[in-house]
Amino acid sequence: MKIRDRIRGLARLAPERIRPNPKNWRTHPEAQRDALKGVLADVGIADAVLVVPCDAGGLAGLLAAKDFDAWLRGYRGDFMLVDGHLRTETITGQPVPALVLDLDEREQAEVLATFDPVGDLAGMDRERFIALAGEFNSTNAAVQGLVADLASMEERMRGAAGDGEPIDPAADQKSLDD
């Protein structure tokens, strides 16, 4: 199967050119905000947000462009977030790394609805996670709390399963939704 590459290029965008997506359904509790701030303070920016040109003309120009850098220099419009709302809110006063995608509105909606949940379906190997967490020593209380919560969450999930096997996160979420 040939998979289309929808990434047209990497841009470092002024935060004021990036618009939050009005269809974004994710919320960001204070603990998540604090943990992200802690990771950014410890490590810095290590991932790009996902954006598309806000206007139809910008998208058409992007699709027709043979040279992304030339298109980007000439594009004066704003960009709509598809993923990375909290990072964009948190990173201020400096350019935000962004992967510019060529998605239409339907595709934007699909990515917005599924990008994070697909990642949330991953399981966890607690021993490997604890070993990995031992390779760094954040002094940020929010990051320390996140690591401790993740380590204990998987252990609680094993106990809830009753058989020592991790619970399937998708099944666990379904039971919470019922």
N, C-alpha and C positions, 0 to 999 in steps of 0.2 A: 504494500500500500504506500503510495506517495503522499506524504503529508505536506501541506502548504506551509511555507514560512511567511507569517504575517508581520514580522518585524521588518520595518523599512529602515530603521536606523536608531542610533543612540544620540540623544540630545541632552544637553544640560540647560534646563529651562529656568527662567526666573519664576519663583513661586507665584507671582501675581499673574502669570500667563496660564496657570493650571487651574481649571474650574472643577469643583467637586461635582460628581455625577448626581443629579437629583433623584436617580433611581437606586442609589446605593442603599442597600438594606442592612448593612452591617453597622453595629453600634460598637463603641469603644469605651469600655468601663475604665475608671480611673486606674485600676491595677494594671491594665494593659498599657495605658498611656505611660505610667511610671516605668514599667518594664522596658518599653521601647526607648524612652529617654535614657534609661540606664545603659542599654546596649549601645545606643548611639554615642553616649559619653565614653563607654569603655572601648568600643571598636571603631566607631564612625559609620559612614554610609557604606553598606556592602550589598545593596540591591537597588535596582531601578524600579520606578513606578511604571505603570502601563497607561498610555494616553493615545488618543486619536485627535485629529484636527476637529475643532468644534463645528466648523461650517462645511457645507457640502462642496463648495468650491475648493476649499483646502484639501479635502479628501480626494476630489477628482484630480487636483494637481499632483498630489502625492502618488496616486495610482499611475499617473502618466509620466512621472519623473523618472529619468534614467540615472540621475545623480542626486542622492538624498541630501548631501551637504548643500548643493546649489538650491534645491527646493527649500530647505530649512532657512537658508539665508534670505530667501525671498518671501517666505510666509510670514505675514504680520498678524495672523489671527491667534486666538487662544487655543488651548488644548483641553479636552474633556478627560477626566480620570476614568479609567476602567478598573484599575486596582492600585492601591497605595494611598488611600485617603488619610489614614492616620500619619503615615510618614510625611506626606505633603503638609499636613497641619503642623507637624513637629519640627520639620526642617525649615527654618526661617533665616532670612538674611543672607542666603547663599543659593546658588543654582541647585536644582533638584535633578539628579540623573533620571532620564525617562526613556523608555523604549517606545518609539512611535510606531503604532500599528495601523494597518489599513483595513480595519473592520467596518462593516456597515452596521446600521442600527440593530438589526436582529442579532448579529454576531456579538456586538458589544453587550447586549442584554444577556446572551448565553454565557459569555465569559464573566460578566459581573455576577451572575447568579451562581456559577459553578466553580470558579477558580479556587477560592478558599475552601469550600466544602469538599472538593476532591482531595485536597491535601489533608483535611481533617479526618479522612477515612483511614489514614495510615495507622498502623499499630505501633507498639513500642516494645523494645527489648530493654527492660529495666536495667539489667546488668551493664549492657553496653552504654546506656545513657549515663549511668552513674560513673562509669569509667571515663566517658567523654567529659562530663561535668568536672571531674577531678583534674582535667588538663588545663583548666583556667580557674582563676580565683577573683571573681568580680568583687569589688568593694561596695558595689551599689546594692542597697537593701532590697530594692524591687527586683533586681535580677536574681539575687540570692533566694528571694521568696518564690520566684517563678521556678527556679531549678528545684527547690524543695517540694513545691506543689506538684510538679511533673513527676518527680520520683515517687512521691507518696500516692498520687492518683493511680498509677498503674498497679501499685501494690493493692490498693483498695479494689480495683477492678478484678484482679485475680481472686481476691477473697470473695467478691460477689459472685463470681462464676462457680466457686465451690470446688473446682477440680484442678486448680493450679494453672489452668490455661487462661491466657488473656481473653477478655471479652472482645468480640468484634465491635469496633467503635460505631459502625453504621447500625448494627442491631441494638447497641446500647442507647444510641440517640433515638431510635424508633421507640424503644420502651419508655424513654423519657417523654416523648411526644404524645404517647397514648394516654 
